Amino acid sequence: MKTQELFEILEQHKDKSLLFEYAPNLLVGANYHITEVKHIVIDSVDCGSQTDAWNETIIQLWESPNELGKMEYMSVLKALGILNKVGKMKAYTLDAEVKFEYSNATFHTAQLFVNDFETRGNNLIIKLAIEKTDCKAKDLCGISTSLDNHVSEELETVSTNEPCCTPDGNCC
């Protein structure tokens, strides 16, 4: 989801509480705070020596240990206030992908992308998901992806003229 899309959804639901589902049926605690907004510029080179660049907005969520047991979630209006204040200090790239950075005692720190959202009663629930790592240069490196019984992803190596992992090979 792009940053602009998130802001539009928040604007449409100002009267609701803002909840985050970081894994199926697991919610970020009501004691969360928005602790940081990062405007990230990625400038990369993949293993096929291809360059790429893009922007991301990363919003960090943190559960305060001083507010354990809190039952009332942050309102969408309050979250918008925080995000708008940040935008006045450092402008957003509105077409940047938005991600949420989060962890707790049983969930490792991760940057989660917005998979979906739903309204349930007086709650706006932002559904987050983990994005798996991937090789962007599969064709150049002689790797193809096939699905094994539609359950797991399996990588096959396809022979090429040059070995992939040598200094003169076709990949980094």
Accessible surface in RSA format (square Angstrom, percent):
REM  Atomic radii and reference values for relative SASA: ProtOr
REM  Chains: A
REM  Algorithm: Lee & Richards
REM  Probe-radius: 1.40
REM  Slices: 20
REM RES _ NUM      All-atoms   Total-Side   Main-Chain    Non-polar    All polar
REM                ABS   REL    ABS   REL    ABS   REL    ABS   REL    ABS   REL
RES MET A   1    42.98  22.3  20.21  13.4  22.77  54.2  29.49  25.1  13.49  17.9
RES LYS A   2    87.29  42.6  87.29  53.6   0.00   0.0  52.12  46.9  35.17  37.5
RES THR A   3     0.60   0.4   0.60   0.6   0.00   0.0   0.60   0.8   0.00   0.0
RES GLN A   4    65.68  36.7  65.68  48.0   0.00   0.0  30.89  65.8  34.78  26.4
RES GLU A   5    75.99  43.6  75.15  56.9   0.84   2.0  28.61  55.3  47.38  38.7
RES LEU A   6     1.05   0.6   1.05   0.8   0.00   0.0   1.05   0.7   0.00   0.0
RES PHE A   7    24.61  12.3  24.57  15.2   0.05   0.1  24.61  14.9   0.00   0.0
RES GLU A   8    81.53  46.8  78.69  59.5   2.85   6.8  27.82  53.8  53.72  43.9
RES ILE A   9    14.56   8.3  14.56  10.8   0.00   0.0  14.56  10.5   0.00   0.0
RES LEU A  10     2.49   1.4   2.49   1.8   0.00   0.0   2.49   1.8   0.00   0.0
RES GLU A  11    80.65  46.3  67.81  51.3  12.84  30.6  35.04  67.8  45.62  37.2
RES GLN A  12   130.03  72.7  96.21  70.3  33.82  80.5  42.11  89.6  87.93  66.7
RES HIS A  13    31.00  16.9  30.97  21.5   0.03   0.1  23.85  24.6   7.14   8.3
RES LYS A  14    91.56  44.7  85.78  52.6   5.78  13.8  35.95  32.4  55.61  59.2
RES ASP A  15   110.93  77.7  82.91  82.5  28.02  66.3  52.35 123.2  58.58  58.4
RES LYS A  16    36.20  17.7  34.55  21.2   1.65   3.9   6.02   5.4  30.18  32.1
RES SER A  17    22.97  19.4  22.87  30.5   0.10   0.2   1.58   3.4  21.39  30.0
RES LEU A  18     3.39   1.9   3.39   2.4   0.00   0.0   3.39   2.4   0.00   0.0
RES LEU A  19     7.62   4.2   7.62   5.4   0.00   0.0   7.62   5.3   0.00   0.0
RES PHE A  20     2.63   1.3   2.30   1.4   0.33   0.8   2.30   1.4   0.33   0.9
RES GLU A  21    20.79  11.9  20.71  15.7   0.07   0.2   0.56   1.1  20.22  16.5
RES TYR A  22    15.95   7.4  13.24   7.5   2.70   7.0   1.23   0.9  14.71  18.1
RES ALA A  23    22.87  21.0  19.17  29.6   3.71   8.4  22.87  32.2   0.00   0.0
RES PRO A  24   115.47  84.2 100.99  92.1  14.48  52.6 104.78  86.5  10.69  66.4
RES ASN A  25   135.69  93.6 108.78 105.1  26.91  64.8  32.64  78.6 103.05  99.6
RES LEU A  26    89.48  49.8  88.52  63.3   0.96   2.4  89.48  62.8   0.00   0.0
RES LEU A  27    71.34  39.7  49.59  35.5  21.75  54.7  49.59  34.8  21.75  58.5
RES VAL A  28     0.11   0.1   0.00   0.0   0.10   0.2   0.00   0.0   0.10   0.3
RES GLY A  29    21.56  26.6   0.00   N/A  21.56  26.6  21.13  58.0   0.43   1.0
RES ALA A  30     8.15   7.5   3.01   4.6   5.14  11.7   3.01   4.2   5.14  13.6
RES ASN A  31     8.38   5.8   8.08   7.8   0.30   0.7   1.20   2.9   7.18   6.9
RES TYR A  32     3.25   1.5   0.17   0.1   3.08   8.0   0.17   0.1   3.08   3.8
RES HIS A  33    63.94  34.9  63.90  44.4   0.04   0.1  40.10  41.3  23.84  27.7
RES ILE A  34    21.99  12.5   3.01   2.2  18.99  45.8   3.01   2.2  18.99  51.5
RES THR A  35    63.83  45.4  28.29  28.7  35.55  84.7  35.08  47.1  28.76  43.5
RES GLU A  36    79.31  45.5  70.71  53.5   8.60  20.5  26.11  50.5  53.20  43.4
RES VAL A  37    23.36  15.4   1.93   1.7  21.43  51.6   1.93   1.7  21.43  58.1
RES LYS A  38    51.46  25.1  46.75  28.7   4.70  11.2  28.19  25.4  23.26  24.8
RES HIS A  39    61.62  33.7  32.80  22.8  28.82  73.7  33.09  34.1  28.53  33.2
RES ILE A  40    52.48  29.9  49.06  36.5   3.42   8.2  50.86  36.6   1.62   4.4
RES VAL A  41   115.96  76.3  89.74  81.2  26.22  63.2  89.74  78.0  26.22  71.1
RES ILE A  42    46.51  26.5  44.27  33.0   2.24   5.4  46.51  33.5   0.00   0.0
RES ASP A  43   123.23  86.3  90.90  90.5  32.33  76.5  25.52  60.1  97.71  97.4
RES SER A  44    31.91  27.0  26.15  34.9   5.76  13.3  27.87  59.3   4.04   5.7
RES VAL A  45    99.79  65.7  69.21  62.7  30.58  73.7  69.21  60.1  30.58  82.9
RES ASP A  46    30.07  21.1  20.64  20.5   9.43  22.3  22.33  52.5   7.74   7.7
RES CYS A  47    49.81  37.7  43.21  48.2   6.60  15.5  30.24  76.6  19.57  21.1
RES GLY A  48     5.43   6.7   0.00   N/A   5.43   6.7   0.00   0.0   5.43  12.2
RES SER A  49    75.36  63.7  56.94  76.0  18.42  42.4  33.50  71.3  41.86  58.6
RES GLN A  50    92.22  51.6  89.49  65.4   2.73   6.5  24.78  52.8  67.43  51.1
RES THR A  51   109.03  77.5  82.37  83.5  26.66  63.5  49.47  66.4  59.56  90.0
RES ASP A  52    65.16  45.6  56.89  56.6   8.27  19.6  19.38  45.6  45.79  45.7
RES ALA A  53    66.36  61.0  42.79  66.0  23.57  53.6  42.99  60.5  23.37  61.9
RES TRP A  54    86.11  34.6  74.69  36.2  11.42  26.8  81.55  43.5   4.57   7.4
RES ASN A  55    50.40  34.8  43.59  42.1   6.81  16.4   4.65  11.2  45.75  44.2
RES GLU A  56    13.64   7.8  11.95   9.0   1.69   4.0   0.00   0.0  13.64  11.1
RES THR A  57     1.32   0.9   1.32   1.3   0.00   0.0   0.11   0.2   1.21   1.8
RES ILE A  58     3.62   2.1   3.62   2.7   0.00   0.0   3.62   2.6   0.00   0.0
RES ILE A  59     1.07   0.6   1.07   0.8   0.00   0.0   1.07   0.8   0.00   0.0
RES GLN A  60    47.39  26.5  47.39  34.6   0.00   0.0   6.85  14.6  40.53  30.7
RES LEU A  61     4.65   2.6   0.00   0.0   4.65  11.7   0.00   0.0   4.65  12.5
RES TRP A  62   118.47  47.5 116.77  56.5   1.69   4.0  94.06  50.2  24.41  39.6
RES GLU A  63    44.67  25.6  34.15  25.8  10.53  25.1   8.92  17.3  35.75  29.2
RES SER A  64     6.45   5.5   6.45   8.6   0.00   0.0   0.45   1.0   6.00   8.4
RES PRO A  65    85.11  62.0  71.05  64.8  14.06  51.1  73.06  60.3  12.05  74.9
RES ASN A  66   139.60  96.3 104.79 101.3  34.80  83.8  27.42  66.0 112.17 108.4
RES GLU A  67    56.64  32.5  49.77  37.7   6.87  16.4  27.22  52.6  29.42  24.0
RES LEU A  68   140.57  78.3 114.14  81.7  26.43  66.4 114.55  80.4  26.02  70.0
RES GLY A  69    65.08  80.3   0.00   N/A  65.08  80.3  40.88 112.2  24.20  54.2
RES LYS A  70    86.24  42.1  64.72  39.7  21.52  51.2  46.83  42.2  39.40  42.0
RES MET A  71   167.59  86.8 146.19  96.8  21.40  51.0 125.79 106.9  41.80  55.4
RES GLU A  72   136.51  78.4 129.42  97.9   7.09  16.9  47.96  92.8  88.56  72.3
RES TYR A  73    49.41  23.1  40.77  23.2   8.64  22.5  24.76  18.6  24.65  30.4
RES MET A  74    15.79   8.2   8.32   5.5   7.47  17.8  15.59  13.3   0.20   0.3
RES SER A  75    45.13  38.1  41.58  55.5   3.55   8.2  32.77  69.8  12.35  17.3
RES VAL A  76     0.00   0.0   0.00   0.0   0.00   0.0   0.00   0.0   0.00   0.0
RES LEU A  77   106.51  59.3 103.92  74.3   2.59   6.5 103.92  73.0   2.59   7.0
RES LYS A  78   121.36  59.2 110.98  68.1  10.38  24.7  69.30  62.4  52.06  55.5
RES ALA A  79     0.08   0.1   0.08   0.1   0.00   0.0   0.08   0.1   0.00   0.0
RES LEU A  80     5.11   2.8   5.11   3.7   0.00   0.0   5.11   3.6   0.00   0.0
RES GLY A  81    40.58  50.0   0.00   N/A  40.58  50.0  33.54  92.0   7.04  15.8
RES ILE A  82    50.72  28.9  46.46  34.6   4.26  10.3  49.66  35.8   1.06   2.9
RES LEU A  83     3.65   2.0   3.65   2.6   0.00   0.0   3.65   2.6   0.00   0.0
RES ASN A  84    71.65  49.4  65.97  63.8   5.68  13.7  19.50  46.9  52.15  50.4
RES LYS A  85   139.19  67.9 136.08  83.5   3.12   7.4  81.39  73.3  57.81  61.6
RES VAL A  86    32.44  21.3  32.06  29.0   0.38   0.9  32.44  28.2   0.00   0.0
RES GLY A  87    20.82  25.7   0.00   N/A  20.82  25.7   9.25  25.4  11.58  25.9
RES LYS A  88   180.63  88.1 142.08  87.2  38.55  91.8  94.20  84.8  86.43  92.1
RES MET A  89   146.71  76.0 111.68  73.9  35.02  83.4 107.51  91.4  39.19  51.9
RES LYS A  90   140.20  68.4 133.96  82.2   6.23  14.8  84.74  76.3  55.46  59.1
RES ALA A  91    86.55  79.6  62.82  96.9  23.74  54.0  64.09  90.3  22.46  59.5
RES TYR A  92    31.82  14.9  11.04   6.3  20.79  54.1  11.17   8.4  20.65  25.5
RES THR A  93    55.03  39.1  48.61  49.3   6.43  15.3  25.09  33.7  29.94  45.3
RES LEU A  94    80.78  45.0  75.21  53.8   5.58  14.0  75.39  52.9   5.40  14.5
RES ASP A  95   104.48  73.2  93.46  93.0  11.02  26.1  39.31  92.5  65.17  65.0
RES ALA A  96     3.38   3.1   0.70   1.1   2.68   6.1   3.38   4.8   0.00   0.0
RES GLU A  97    48.13  27.6  47.02  35.6   1.10   2.6  21.01  40.6  27.12  22.1
RES VAL A  98     0.02   0.0   0.02   0.0   0.00   0.0   0.02   0.0   0.00   0.0
RES LYS A  99    25.09  12.2  25.09  15.4   0.00   0.0   2.80   2.5  22.29  23.7
RES PHE A 100     4.58   2.3   4.58   2.8   0.00   0.0   4.58   2.8   0.00   0.0
RES GLU A 101    19.19  11.0  19.19  14.5   0.00   0.0   2.94   5.7  16.25  13.3
RES TYR A 102     2.77   1.3   0.09   0.1   2.68   7.0   2.68   2.0   0.09   0.1
RES SER A 103    42.94  36.3  31.73  42.3  11.21  25.8   3.31   7.1  39.62  55.5
RES ASN A 104    44.26  30.5  20.38  19.7  23.88  57.5  22.54  54.2  21.72  21.0
RES ALA A 105   112.91 103.8  62.75  96.8  50.15 114.1  76.08 107.1  36.83  97.6
RES THR A 106   130.19  92.6  90.39  91.6  39.81  94.9  81.34 109.3  48.86  73.9
RES PHE A 107    24.90  12.5  21.65  13.4   3.24   8.4  23.32  14.1   1.57   4.5
RES HIS A 108   117.65  64.3 100.37  69.8  17.28  44.2  85.51  88.1  32.13  37.4
RES THR A 109    92.66  65.9  70.50  71.5  22.15  52.8  47.86  64.3  44.80  67.7
RES ALA A 110    15.24  14.0   7.58  11.7   7.67  17.4  15.24  21.5   0.00   0.0
RES GLN A 111    75.08  42.0  58.22  42.6  16.86  40.1  17.28  36.8  57.80  43.8
RES LEU A 112     0.04   0.0   0.04   0.0   0.00   0.0   0.04   0.0   0.00   0.0
RES PHE A 113    49.00  24.5  48.84  30.3   0.16   0.4  48.84  29.6   0.16   0.4
RES VAL A 114     7.63   5.0   0.05   0.0   7.58  18.3   0.05   0.0   7.58  20.6
RES ASN A 115    95.85  66.1  69.78  67.4  26.08  62.8   2.51   6.0  93.35  90.2
RES ASP A 116    75.21  52.7  70.76  70.4   4.46  10.5  13.21  31.1  62.00  61.8
RES PHE A 117    69.80  34.9  58.65  36.3  11.16  29.0  58.65  35.6  11.16  31.9
RES GLU A 118    54.09  31.1  49.54  37.5   4.55  10.8  25.48  49.3  28.61  23.4
RES THR A 119    62.46  44.4  37.99  38.5  24.47  58.3   5.97   8.0  56.49  85.4
RES ARG A 120   134.13  56.3 128.67  65.6   5.46  13.0  65.93  90.1  68.20  41.3
RES GLY A 121    72.67  89.6   0.00   N/A  72.67  89.6  46.20 126.8  26.47  59.3
RES ASN A 122    91.73  63.3  82.96  80.2   8.77  21.1  36.52  87.9  55.21  53.4
RES ASN A 123    47.63  32.8  47.63  46.0   0.00   0.0   0.00   0.0  47.63  46.0
RES LEU A 124     0.00   0.0   0.00   0.0   0.00   0.0   0.00   0.0   0.00   0.0
RES ILE A 125     3.84   2.2   3.84   2.9   0.00   0.0   3.84   2.8   0.00   0.0
RES ILE A 126     0.23   0.1   0.23   0.2   0.00   0.0   0.23   0.2   0.00   0.0
RES LYS A 127    44.91  21.9  44.91  27.6   0.00   0.0  20.43  18.4  24.48  26.1
RES LEU A 128    10.52   5.9   0.00   0.0  10.52  26.4   0.00   0.0  10.52  28.3
RES ALA A 129    25.14  23.1  20.42  31.5   4.72  10.7  25.14  35.4   0.00   0.0
RES ILE A 130    91.89  52.3  72.87  54.3  19.02  45.8  72.87  52.5  19.02  51.6
RES GLU A 131   100.43  57.7  81.33  61.5  19.10  45.5  29.88  57.8  70.55  57.6
RES LYS A 132   176.88  86.3 155.06  95.1  21.82  51.9 107.36  96.6  69.52  74.1
RES THR A 133   141.01 100.3 114.29 115.9  26.72  63.7  87.98 118.2  53.03  80.2
RES ASP A 134   101.92  71.4  65.31  65.0  36.61  86.6  33.23  78.2  68.69  68.5
RES CYS A 135    32.40  24.5  19.79  22.1  12.61  29.6  24.23  61.4   8.16   8.8
RES LYS A 136   125.95  61.4  87.09  53.4  38.86  92.5  84.60  76.1  41.35  44.0
RES ALA A 137     4.10   3.8   0.00   0.0   4.10   9.3   4.10   5.8   0.00   0.0
RES LYS A 138    38.81  18.9  37.57  23.1   1.24   3.0  22.40  20.2  16.41  17.5
RES ASP A 139   141.24  98.9 113.81 113.3  27.43  64.9  39.59  93.2 101.64 101.4
RES LEU A 140    80.93  45.1  74.76  53.5   6.16  15.5  77.89  54.7   3.04   8.2
RES CYS A 141     5.66   4.3   0.91   1.0   4.75  11.2   0.68   1.7   4.98   5.4
RES GLY A 142     8.30  10.2   0.00   N/A   8.30  10.2   8.30  22.8   0.00   0.0
RES ILE A 143    42.93  24.4  39.37  29.3   3.56   8.6  39.37  28.4   3.56   9.7
RES SER A 144    48.34  40.8  44.60  59.5   3.74   8.6  39.51  84.1   8.83  12.4
RES THR A 145    58.61  41.7  28.36  28.7  30.26  72.1  28.06  37.7  30.55  46.2
RES SER A 146    41.93  35.4  35.59  47.5   6.34  14.6  36.75  78.3   5.18   7.3
RES LEU A 147   113.55  63.2  84.16  60.2  29.39  73.9  84.20  59.1  29.35  79.0
RES ASP A 148    65.50  45.9  59.80  59.5   5.70  13.5   7.54  17.7  57.96  57.8
RES ASN A 149   123.06  84.9 100.14  96.8  22.92  55.2  26.96  64.9  96.10  92.9
RES HIS A 150   163.60  89.4 135.03  93.9  28.57  73.1  96.00  98.9  67.59  78.7
RES VAL A 151   132.26  87.0  97.89  88.6  34.37  82.8 102.70  89.2  29.56  80.2
RES SER A 152    58.63  49.5  52.73  70.4   5.89  13.6  42.00  89.4  16.63  23.3
RES GLU A 153   115.62  66.4  82.81  62.7  32.81  78.1  20.53  39.7  95.09  77.6
RES GLU A 154    83.23  47.8  78.94  59.7   4.29  10.2  30.90  59.8  52.33  42.7
RES LEU A 155   106.38  59.2  78.49  56.2  27.89  70.1  78.56  55.2  27.81  74.9
RES GLU A 156    83.49  47.9  78.49  59.4   5.00  11.9  24.98  48.3  58.52  47.8
RES THR A 157   124.59  88.6  92.86  94.1  31.73  75.6  59.57  80.0  65.03  98.3
RES VAL A 158    74.85  49.2  69.08  62.5   5.76  13.9  72.46  63.0   2.39   6.5
RES SER A 159   108.76  91.9  79.69 106.3  29.07  67.0  53.59 114.1  55.16  77.3
RES THR A 160    61.48  43.7  26.70  27.1  34.79  82.9  30.59  41.1  30.90  46.7
RES ASN A 161   159.43 109.9 121.13 117.1  38.30  92.2  32.43  78.1 127.00 122.8
RES GLU A 162    79.13  45.4  77.77  58.8   1.35   3.2  26.40  51.1  52.73  43.1
RES PRO A 163    87.00  63.4  75.18  68.5  11.82  43.0  86.20  71.2   0.81   5.0
RES CYS A 164    36.62  27.7  30.50  34.0   6.12  14.4  18.73  47.4  17.89  19.3
RES CYS A 165   116.26  87.9  84.69  94.5  31.57  74.2  38.39  97.3  77.87  84.0
RES THR A 166    52.74  37.5  46.55  47.2   6.20  14.8  46.86  62.9   5.88   8.9
RES PRO A 167   142.42 103.8 101.09  92.1  41.34 150.3 115.18  95.1  27.25 169.3
RES ASP A 168   124.77  87.4 110.12 109.6  14.65  34.6  38.30  90.1  86.47  86.2
RES GLY A 169    17.00  21.0   0.00   N/A  17.00  21.0   0.10   0.3  16.90  37.8
RES ASN A 170    54.66  37.7  34.62  33.5  20.04  48.2  34.32  82.6  20.34  19.7
RES CYS A 171    10.52   8.0   1.67   1.9   8.84  20.8   3.58   9.1   6.94   7.5
RES CYS A 172    99.95  75.6  48.23  53.8  51.72 121.5  61.25 155.2  38.70  41.7
END  Absolute sums over single chains surface
CHAIN  1 A    10780.1       8564.5       2215.5       5868.5       4911.5
END  Absolute sums over all chains
TOTAL         10780.1       8564.5       2215.5       5868.5       4911.5
